[in-house]
Amino acid sequence: EAEKEQMEASEQLAEKVEKAVNESPMLEQAVELNYTSQYVQLTIQGALLFDSGKVQIKDDAKPILDKVGQILESYAGGLIEIEGHTDNVPMSGSKYSNNDELSSGRAQSVFDYLISHTDLDPAKIKHSGRGEYVPVADNSVPEGRARNRRVEIRIYNPKSPLY
């Protein structure tokens, strides 16, 4: 029963977030939306946010994060989780010695940007880097590596134990 309530809460939250995403052509192109019984997840491809091997948010990505920030302000009452992910290509020509550091730095950059451009409570936002260890696609092909370089933002629903 609790699982069913959690799923219904996520579905309702996902509908609201999806509507907000679809109202912005820019976001519709930039964000992939998924949900579970615990949370709604926004996935943004790394290439939209960052240059290769960098953690500084690109200027043309800031409007995307501004819109995401508005959505988070509207619908996130509890925990928000930001995760940085990379492909499995070893680091070279970057000040980051490995993909763990890079993914952590990227999650930190998104956190810092959202905190400085929204009224979100920093105490309710977790951020971490997952490196290359949670791929969503095949790292042996360029398209797969591109999909694995991403930032995931999870909005936990009010029925989730993690809320």
C-alpha positions as CSV (number, residue, x, y, z in Angstrom):
1,E,0.0,0.0,0.0
2,A,2.8,2.4,0.9
3,E,4.6,1.6,-2.4
4,K,1.4,2.3,-4.3
5,E,1.0,5.7,-2.6
6,Q,4.6,6.5,-3.3
7,M,4.1,5.7,-7.0
8,E,1.0,7.8,-7.2
9,A,2.8,10.7,-5.6
10,S,5.7,10.3,-8.1
11,E,3.2,10.1,-11.0
12,Q,1.5,13.3,-9.9
13,L,4.9,15.1,-9.4
14,A,6.1,13.8,-12.8
15,E,3.0,15.2,-14.5
16,K,3.6,18.6,-13.1
17,V,7.3,18.6,-13.8
18,E,6.7,17.3,-17.4
19,K,4.2,20.1,-18.0
20,A,6.7,22.7,-16.9
21,V,9.4,21.1,-19.0
22,N,7.2,21.0,-22.1
23,E,6.3,24.7,-21.7
24,S,9.9,25.5,-22.5
25,P,11.1,24.4,-25.9
26,M,14.7,24.8,-24.6
27,L,14.1,22.5,-21.7
28,E,12.1,20.0,-23.9
29,Q,15.3,19.6,-26.0
30,A,17.7,19.5,-23.0
31,V,16.1,17.4,-20.3
32,E,15.1,13.8,-20.2
33,L,12.4,13.0,-17.6
34,N,11.9,9.7,-15.7
35,Y,10.4,8.7,-12.4
36,T,10.3,5.9,-9.8
37,S,8.1,5.5,-6.7
38,Q,10.6,7.6,-4.8
39,Y,11.5,10.5,-7.1
40,V,11.2,12.3,-10.4
41,Q,14.5,12.6,-12.2
42,L,15.7,15.2,-14.7
43,T,18.7,14.2,-16.7
44,I,20.8,16.8,-18.6
45,Q,23.5,15.7,-21.0
46,G,26.9,16.7,-19.9
47,A,27.8,18.3,-23.3
48,L,25.0,20.8,-22.8
49,L,26.4,21.9,-19.4
50,F,30.2,21.5,-19.6
51,D,33.1,21.6,-22.0
52,S,35.1,18.3,-22.1
53,G,37.1,17.7,-18.9
54,K,35.7,20.9,-17.3
55,V,33.4,21.7,-14.4
56,Q,32.5,25.3,-15.2
57,I,29.0,25.6,-16.4
58,K,28.9,26.9,-20.0
59,D,27.2,30.3,-20.5
60,D,24.6,28.9,-22.9
61,A,23.7,26.3,-20.3
62,K,22.7,28.8,-17.7
63,P,19.2,29.5,-19.1
64,I,18.6,25.7,-18.9
65,L,19.6,25.6,-15.2
66,D,17.6,28.7,-14.5
67,K,14.5,26.9,-15.8
68,V,15.4,23.8,-13.9
69,G,15.8,25.9,-10.8
70,Q,12.3,27.4,-11.3
71,I,10.9,23.8,-11.5
72,L,12.7,22.8,-8.4
73,E,11.4,25.8,-6.5
74,S,7.9,25.0,-7.6
75,Y,7.8,21.3,-6.9
76,A,10.5,20.3,-4.6
77,G,9.5,20.4,-0.9
78,G,11.9,17.8,0.4
79,L,15.2,16.3,-0.7
80,I,16.8,17.1,-4.0
81,E,19.8,15.0,-5.2
82,I,22.3,16.1,-7.8
83,E,24.5,13.4,-9.3
84,G,27.4,13.9,-11.8
85,H,28.2,11.0,-14.1
86,T,31.0,10.4,-16.6
87,D,32.0,7.9,-19.3
88,N,34.9,5.5,-18.7
89,V,37.6,7.3,-20.8
90,P,40.6,8.0,-18.6
91,M,41.2,11.7,-17.9
92,S,43.9,13.5,-19.9
93,G,44.6,17.2,-20.3
94,S,42.4,18.1,-17.4
95,K,43.2,19.3,-13.9
96,Y,41.1,16.4,-12.6
97,S,43.0,13.2,-12.1
98,N,40.1,10.9,-12.6
99,N,36.4,10.7,-13.5
100,D,35.3,10.6,-9.9
101,E,36.8,14.0,-9.3
102,L,35.3,15.4,-12.5
103,S,31.8,14.0,-11.8
104,S,32.0,15.4,-8.2
105,G,33.1,18.8,-9.5
106,R,30.3,18.9,-12.0
107,A,27.7,18.0,-9.3
108,Q,29.2,20.7,-7.1
109,S,29.0,23.3,-9.9
110,V,25.3,22.6,-10.6
111,F,24.6,22.8,-6.8
112,D,26.5,26.1,-6.5
113,Y,24.7,27.5,-9.5
114,L,21.2,26.5,-8.3
115,I,21.9,27.8,-4.7
116,S,23.1,31.2,-6.0
117,H,20.2,31.6,-8.5
118,T,17.2,30.2,-6.6
119,D,15.7,30.3,-3.2
120,L,16.2,26.5,-2.7
121,D,17.4,25.4,0.8
122,P,21.0,24.1,0.5
123,A,20.3,21.8,3.5
124,K,17.8,19.9,1.4
125,I,20.2,19.3,-1.5
126,K,22.6,16.4,-1.7
127,H,25.2,16.4,-4.4
128,S,27.8,13.8,-5.4
129,G,29.8,12.4,-8.2
130,R,29.4,8.8,-9.3
131,G,32.2,8.8,-11.9
132,E,32.0,6.1,-14.5
133,Y,30.4,3.5,-12.2
134,V,26.7,3.9,-13.1
135,P,26.5,3.9,-16.9
136,V,23.2,4.1,-18.7
137,A,24.7,3.2,-22.1
138,D,27.5,1.3,-23.8
139,N,30.8,3.0,-23.1
140,S,32.4,1.2,-26.1
141,V,30.7,3.5,-28.6
142,P,30.8,7.3,-28.9
143,E,27.0,7.7,-28.6
144,G,27.0,5.6,-25.4
145,R,29.8,7.6,-23.9
146,A,27.9,10.8,-24.6
147,R,24.8,9.5,-22.9
148,N,26.9,8.5,-19.8
149,R,28.2,12.0,-19.4
150,R,25.3,13.5,-17.6
151,V,23.9,15.2,-14.6
152,E,20.9,13.7,-12.9
153,I,18.7,15.8,-10.6
154,R,16.2,13.9,-8.5
155,I,13.2,15.5,-6.8
156,Y,12.0,13.2,-4.0
157,N,8.2,13.0,-3.6
158,P,6.4,13.7,-0.3
159,K,5.5,10.1,0.2
160,S,9.1,8.9,-0.2
161,P,10.9,7.9,3.1
162,L,13.8,10.0,1.9
163,Y,11.7,13.1,1.6
